[in-house]
Amino acid sequence: MVSKRLKQYLAELDEELGTRGNRLFYLAVAPEYFADIIARLGAHGMAHSGEEADNWVRVRHREAFGTDLASAKKLNDDVNAVFSEGR
């Protein structure tokens, strides 16, 4: 599965480069894929900082955030269900 390989690869990079689990996921994909990608990051434990809270995890997007106010609010809810704004 791609998500498991990505998580393993990121762990290897942490070890090699000393990045301590800091992550920035930059989503340069069509907006209709944002919610699914974010949900999968969350499902595979890649959307939150570690127990020590010594690292950070962020998500950025390249495309417009929704097509209207309703879709932007829905997407915002999807993101907030997985990612915490407080960290």
CORGIWO-V566730 format. One record per run of one state. SS is the DSSP state (~ for helix, > for strand, _ for the rest). FROM is the first residue (numbers start at 0). TO is the last residue. If there is no record, write none. Layout:
ss: (SS,SS)
from: (FROM,FROM)
to: (TO,TO)
//
This chain:
ss: (_,~,_,>,_,~,_,>,_,~,_)
from: (0,1,17,22,27,30,43,56,61,68,82)
to: (0,16,21,26,29,42,55,60,67,81,86)
//
